[in-house]
């Protein structure tokens, strides 16, 4: 495991990560991931993350070395799409039993690889390590090497057992496996000055295909998409691209940065969510390609395409504008991608409540992500009554959030739209943004809401839970003490469970002025550290108190 | 009579089986105010959570001890302690069900010992019901985990009745296997109540995962059988176990309280429902209500109408042992041939399935057999969708997970009504397939040169 822990440290040291650069050496070593709290954690493991990142490679056999839980409980459950091969949707697992644990599972793993190659003949087999064989000491690197020599085919070890950390770490470890074993191992038949890589895009609901026609029109070729609708060979020769776009920085920044280091492929971080972001990304792709020697007329063609597509998208959204007038959207997400839809929502005439990101700098956006990410987590624990009140408080007509809060919102009979990765609709590029607006309209104006909120004919309309929540809301608003109590009870540090009131009291009592002071006195910010900016906000709001 | 064989291959392809910890966790979800807790890496919980959310389309309570690599090696006491305290603090559960996983079993974590220690050290959870069940991932399957969890609930939560305690002749404990949907449980409840009986279901997913809109809901289960009601199951006059997987739980209840049990290995179709209804008539001392006499007639009529479509079908079934026996019996009675049968784990009932061979294997095995033996109906959970598309045969989704269609919780197969509607659904599926793919053409019966075989367009 020593090489795995070295890899993990290396991943934590990512120099291209802006957030990492501001951390102290010791903080960096702790990693960029939240400390997990037993009994209060949500989210997948590192194995899950590695699988998410690589499974969209469609012609690869993805073999999970572990007990039935790791593959049996989760296979074929992701929304990525393929334009051809279906092998990636086949569930392969060694389904190890007690004998394998006692005597080691390496032989079974080797045999499993042979069976796959004999029956399915894939261009490559990816072998995913899981917790149990990692504990019992199965050396998947050695087995993969032996299989590779025996069968003359790439057999790639993906060392990302679940217990080393969360999903996000698994994404990066998957990237490391590609860098170590796949990228640069083959050569493309031909190259063009218009070849790009797209890194960290999974083609969920087929949304890459909402953008690909535009790239095709410009003559820009996706040499390799890592990994949406990807093929093994494309990744193997991806080192010949002229430029790269990194779509999800959290997932695979290490791949983009190391490919720049090793192969001189410049990259930028961009997004195809939102009209403005799509245009920016197309411009950046064109500029990077021109910088690397593509004819400069590409820039003009790109601008012309952007003008045409933006006009088309706004024209499609325009008819919705009058209907959206005065409608308010509560956008709650921990997801990075969803933030770029904000401009489009506003442009369509929807008002965003809960937060405003107008004219925010990049750093501001970072902070809003953090703030709302925290709320997104809290929503899972809400009762329908609280959810109803949240939407009433925010005076919102519809909530856009990730899938986890779906059932709470729906049980509260509030319009809700999924903008997380499990969603069914494709929202990328210009056409995707129009689809999103249409989906919002379809949800918002559905007569079902009026029906489902209606009390049963035998209920007392004054005594439904909605009516009681309304009454409570009115009573609390009338009582300043309750309002203050609710304000003070707001969570600042969820790891250590420290609320705003506790921090304010500590600041007042001890005249605290710095984040470290607050950490010492309240333990706030000593968990994952994500609340540092919120603690600083509290300090900034209380300068007079500290001086007293 | 079937022989049971275990497939010999190193690589499971397209798993039919799911792991036993999540089977156990689902059983705990049939208790009110419950929070199931998997003792393992957070991924173990996350996969289970996603699976159940997609199946039931409901918020699912499920927590994790979030074991890291280091904690796994050193032992998980701290994680179990923190998890119990955090769950207690944040969600105020009435019970926490702790299911072990592969990693913590290999390390040999003594969870029973941990629980005793946590209770000693923390007065606030000294009386909180905590039920632990050992469910390593590398053994057995989903239905085994469910069965073990219910057995542990009986052992830990049911009070031993005092010597002079009287049985209540109307009270009946139902121990349903995990192949019973919330809709099945509601149907059984209605039937028992029509005989004047008061059923208690352990576990009761119909109370928690039937999709009702709660007044207010908690992060724990929003309904189900209460711990207090479980404690009083010893006053039941009878226990009814549904599915062989529930035999150990029924025996545990009998040993603890003296409540006799009757086990129904299957509850789908005319013969099984007749036996069930007559048993209820016998223990309640009441004649069969008119309603069920009429419903029986409707089922008989459905069988008469449906046998044209189901009779002679070569069915490929992939299901856990008890579901296989349950639905297989009905299909056999309708004249269908169980031509390929694949299951997940050993069970004494498998030998009684009306087919030559039951294979403990995966969906690759089922698909291959279905192709070789020219099956024309596939019944398994949603993961059969790829095989069905490749085989080009009608596909009826049954079991768990059922994630690509709505209404998984309300697919009813028990009682006269349940069997009647199931026969209609299957027949309609077969008819639609015939219309789409097997309409007669001028060449349908034309003899092909040479071998005398008919062309492949033969009408179904």
Interface residues (C-beta under 8 A of the other chain):
Chain A: X1 X36 X37 X38 X39 X40 X41 X42 X43 X44 X45 X46 X47 X48 X63 X66 X67 X68 X69 X70 X71 X72 X73 X74 X75 X76 X77 X86 X89 X90 X91 X92 X93 X94 X95 X96 X97 X98 X100 X101 X108 X109 X110 X111 X112 X113 X114 X115 X116 X119 X131 X132 X134 X135 X136 X161 X162 X163 X164 X165 X166 X380 X381 X383 X384 X385 X403 X407 X408 X411 X413 X465
Chain B: X9 X10 X11 X12 X13 X14 X15 X17 X18 X19 X21 X22 X37 X40 X41 X42 X43 X44 X45 X46 X47 X48 X49 X50 X51 X53 X54 X57 X58 X59 X63 X64 X65 X66 X67 X68 X69 X72 X73 X78 X79 X80 X82 X83 X84 X85 X86 X87 X90 X91 X101 X102 X103 X106 X107 X136 X137 X138 X139 X141 X213 X214 X215 X216 X217 X218 X219 X383 X386 X403
